[in-house]
Structures are given as structure tokens and as C-alpha cells.
């Protein structure tokens, strides 16, 4: 491995070479525009919409539907003293369900989806496309030619344009936006840990209702066994059993709705007065100390609402709206109302009101359905957590982990082994550690309300930039949302010492991992941008690059979509040979959910044809994954041959006037170029040998004079295709950069710990790029550098 030590204090000088670079390494506007095809908006028939609404029950609403298992116990953990307290709590549940899941999410937030993808990162991706707020500046206007890259245009003096300029004005605003997104993401991961814990534990508690002498430890053991089985089955995916989820969840909603109707009729129909919101004011007016803290329990009635948004999974918004308004919402209202009626008549049964309110003949079938519904709800949340991690990974906010595609039919069904076992260990620890629903409920409520607040704040710029909403509508949305969510937030924060600290610890841990990884990724990219090699210097080396061109194809991987990476200059400076064909491969992720395969690769030639140098940009969305059976090397070679064939048909770069202009600029800038490069001095080592060298290499011959131009003009497609095939048969080498990032000696202690220890530890744990792209080990060459940031 070739290692070089460099400092990011080096800077590039944009002089005459910069102008030459722009002509030699043009953006890929033309190539990108050739790929663009417009998609047509899908139209759904009424029958298909109803079918999709039915299917969405099993994917989207499982978590929200299992909340009746544990809500009233968490509202009244010490029992009920007064009927009015139950009526007031029920009224709060009714209008919380109406304002947050129904009005805010189903009819407003769901519209802010990224081509069917929801969640915090989907909102961030929308903002990154409509404003330059991404902290990694690797996007180019050619990316906007993608069919999945939709964005709005603004009038100069419009409110949206002013908001856009304000967000783009300073780097700290972009960082604040990123921090807000990471907070929501990390708390959502905590939600993925707490949902299986509380859902399965609450469902398992049903076995103790019929046998009061049974120990709580037995319930915990049953819950832990179910959780272990659930996580161990994740690698099979849900493709084969997913068709069962929708009828099972529909059966669950019918069950809880029917039981609710029976309980209202059987015990106390006076609970229906809770639909009058005046009882909410009476509830708070009573002034008991427990009233405010009970809001944390009421908050649990809308858990799963954020998962509803994150688990869109390409279901049309209208289908989800139909399912929620016709099935989920009325069944939940009936279930909570029926439980309240039962509790008023059986105040000492509040701890397990759900199971005790079930009629005896259907008790055990109801227990089985409840347990299966809890498993489905847990599965939906675990899958959403995988999706969140995948999105964070694609946007440079999480270490590279193994992502397994579990379905040949559906793009979004993935499995991440490392994350799966971490979730299982934490979930079992929470379940066995707390052993009761109350403390887990406190933790769960804290996680949910924080994610909701983040979504509310992110919706403001989305409404202004993406929807171009009037500012009055934005203010109304913000005020109504915060009026409901802030009281719940304060109530949950007051329970930090009673279990609410769990999601905070989980979120802080993941936040540190994500922020440190993203910070070092950005610094590494900035260094490579500032230290990239001038194209004029490459051309000054001549067609042989000042070396022996050996038969074969060399794929040089870089994060730069333009320019030659600095690591390549060290490679050709310290090694005596380079391949006959060199292709710079840039793999980058865009703020879109997917990049169609036919638009994924953009190929361009660098310099004259007799240099045999190309650039390939492979673009991916945050939902795209690299499959095990995907031959990335073959895809690159096929794209290269297609490009050469198209180029020969179009003769796009064979105009002699272009080369005349380039020759004149090359001659004017050669002296300045060599002066620039002569000042760059680095320490390099190969094996056990150390020596000092200059990055600059004296040009062997001007590439644009004499016979080279003649050879360039006369070369035909058939000759070059035959040449490429011979090089392919001679062998292919993948040259990957293995960058080591260290903090500078004058850095603070926090930065040194974050970069030298936390980031270094994460780098050791994450997967290598060669594994991700299925590069054969025998054709791999690692070239390393040390970057001081």
C-alpha cells in the first residue's frame, strides 16, 4: 500500500490552469440530458385504491393500532379515583387522535413525501433538492436532469426565494438543519427499540390476567422469547408472510372496535359525553398534580403516527387516507371509549383494562390476535429503522454497514444484520430491565414527541420551498402543532427520571456516531476538492502520462465527480507504470429516493482519445442498494463500450477548433502550471523505503502538438473498441483510496478524541468499498493517504 502524509493547509491556485481545466474536464450536462425520460403520474382506479388501502393496514398502521394495549395503564399508573378523570382523559385521547394523526399527518404531512418515501430524511432530501443546504457539496446541475429529481423554481422576490437565500447564506444554518434532522433520526431509532419492547410485553401480559398468581417474571420471559424469535427471523424478510399482515391487522381493528361497542353498551354509555371537548378543560381545571404528568400516558395513544409517515412504502397517499378514516380512526375511538366505560365500572382493573374488558368466550382468540398484532407492529417499526439507517448511510451520516435485500419484488425490503443484533440486545435489555409497561411507556412517549417536534419544524421550510404555501397557512400549521405537542413534550421530559432517560441515551449515542462520521466525511471531501490535480498537468505528461502504459484497464475510485484526485498523482509519481485505459469512477448518492438503472451511469472522456482516460459517475438514491449478484465491474465495462460507440456516432469531441483552442491555452499555462506544482512537497513511502518527492512531473511531450493530434483525429470506433477489448482481456485492476483521517496536532481535545478515536474505531467496523462493490480481491489495489483535518 502506498501511504502519503498530507495537510489540508494546502490550497489550490485558480489561475490560467483553472480556465484550461474547465475546458478539458467539462460538466456532464450533455450526457445527462441524453438520459432523461419523463415519468407520467400514476393513476389508480377505485378498486385498486381500495386494495392498496387494505394492504396498507398491515404495513403502516400496526404500531398505532396496538396502542390500546397500554394507554390507560400509563395514564393512571396508580389507579382511578374519580369518573370525571376517566372522561377527561378519554376526551384528551379523542382530540389528540383527531388533531395529530388525522389532521396533521394523514391530511398534511403525508403530502410531503419524496416519491412515496416518508420520514425525517425524506423531508431533508426534499429540502436539499430545493435549496443548497447539503453539507457535502458534491451535487451538480446534471443531477437535476434525473427523472426522480423534482424541484421548484421561484420568482426573485418571492417569500420562497428569500427563505432559500436565507438557508443558503451561512454554513451554520446548514449545520443546524442537519443537527435537527439527526436528532429526529436518532430518536426514531430509539422508537424502533421501544416499540417491540412495550408492544410485545403488553400483549404477553394477557397470560397473567387469567392467572393472577403468575409471576411477572414469567410474562417478561415470554416477551423476551418472542422478541428473540422476531429478531432472529429478520434475515428471511417479510416477502413470504407479508400477505398475512393486512388481514391480521384488519381482524385486530375489527376485534377492538367490536369489543369497544359491546363495552359501551354493557357498562356505561355515559362515556360518550367525552366527545364534548369541554371535558378537557374540566380535566385540567381539577388541578391535581397527577393531571399534567398523565399527559405522557395520553401521548402513547398516538405512538406509531411517525412510523405511519416513515412507512409509506410507495402506497399512494389517498389509499392511506382511506384506510385511516374508514377503518383505523373509528375503530381506535370505539376501542378507547369502550375501555373507558369498563374502567368507570371497574376502577381497580385499570392496569390490565384491555384484556379484562374482553368477553370471556373470545378471550384466548383475542390474546392470540393481540400477540400477533404486536409482532406485526414491531416488524413495521424494525423495518422502518432499517430504512432510516440506509438513508443515513446514503447521505454520508452513518458508517458503511452490510445492507441485504430480502425481496426480489419490492425495493424497500432490506435487512441490516449489524443493526438487527444491536436492536435485539437493546430491546431485550429494556424489556428485562424495566419489567413493566409504565417505565417503558415513559421512555416511549419521550421518543415519539421529540420526533414529532422535529417533523413539525422541518415541515415549515418544506411548506415554503416545496409547496410554496402562503406564510399565514404555515403559521397556522406551526401554531396548532406546537399547541398540542409542546405540552406533551414538557410532560414527557418531567418523566426523565422514570424511564424517559432511555431514548435520550440511545439518541445521544447514535447522534455522536452520525455526527462524527458526517463531520469527517465532509472534511475528507473538502480536502480532496482542494488538493485535486490539475487536468492541465495530466495533459502535460503526454499520452503515456510520463510512464509505461501496460495493457489492462484501471478503475480509479474517487469521491470527486470532476477533476483528478490527489491520490492519483502520488500513484503515478511513485510507480513506474499505469494501465493503458484509466477510468476515474465516482460513486455518489443523491437526495432522491432512487436513480433509475438506465440513468445511473454518466460516462465522459477526459482529454484526447489517445490518452484513453475516462470518467464515470455512478449515481444512487438513498433507497438504492448494491445487490450481491450485481456485477459492478461488468456494468462499468458495458457503459464504457456503449459510450465509445455513441461517441463515434455523434463525433461530439472531434472538432479541430476545440483542440486548437486547447493547444493555445495549454502552451500559455504550462509554465504557470509547473510553478504551481513545484511548491508542493510531500513525504511518501513504498514498503520500507522513505524519500522526498515533488508532485510535479516534467511533461514528456505536449499532448496537443505534432502527431498526437493526427492520431487522435484518425482513430476510429472499431480500432478503439478492439483496443478496449484487448485491455479487458489483459486484466482489470480496481484502485481504491484507503484514506486515514487524523486531527491536526493543534486541534482541541474534543476534536482529537472524535477524529482519532471515535471515527477511527467506526472505520475499522464499517465495510470496505471493495466489499460493497463486489471487487475481486485478486484485482484490488489499495492506495492510501493520511489527511490531517
Secondary structure, DSSP 4 states (H G I P E B T S, - for coil): -EEEEEETT-----SHHHHHHHHHS--SHHHHHTT--PPPPP---HHHHHHHHHHHHHHHSHHHHTGGGTHHHHH-TT----HHHHHHHHHHHHHHIIIIIIIIIITTGGGS-BTTB-SHHHHHHHHHHHSS--SS----GGGGGSTT-------TTSHHHHHHHHHHH-HHHHHHHHHHHHHHHHHHHHHHHHHHHHHHHHHHTHHHHS-TTS-HHHHHHHHHHHHHHHHHTGGG-STTTHHHHHHHHHHHHHHHHHHHHHHHHHT-GGGGGGGSTHHHHHHHHT--HHHHHTHHHHHGGGTTHHHHHHT-TT--HHHHHHHIIIIIHHHHHHHHHHHHHHHHH-GGGGGGHHHHTS-GGGHHHHHHHHHHHHHHHHHHHHHHHHHHHHHHHHTT-S-----EE--SS-TT-EE-HHHHHHHHHHHHHHHHHH-SHHHHHHHHHHHHHHHHHHHHHHHHHHHHHTS---HHHHHHHHHHHHHHHHHHHHHHHTTGGGTTHHHHHHHHHHHHHHHHHHHHHHHHHHHHHHTPBPHHHHHHTTTTTTSEEEEEEEEEEES-SSSB-HHHHHHHHHSSEEEEEEEEEEEEE-SSS---GGGSEEEEE-S-GGG-EEEEEEEE-TT----TT--HHHHHHHHHHHHHHHHHHHTTT--HHHHHHHHHHHHHHHHHHHHHHHT-EEEEEETTEEEEEES----SS-TTSTHHHHHHHH--HHHHHHHHHHHHHH-EEEEEEEEEEE--TTS-HHHHIIIIIIIHHHHHHSPPHHHHTT--GGGEEEEEEEEE-
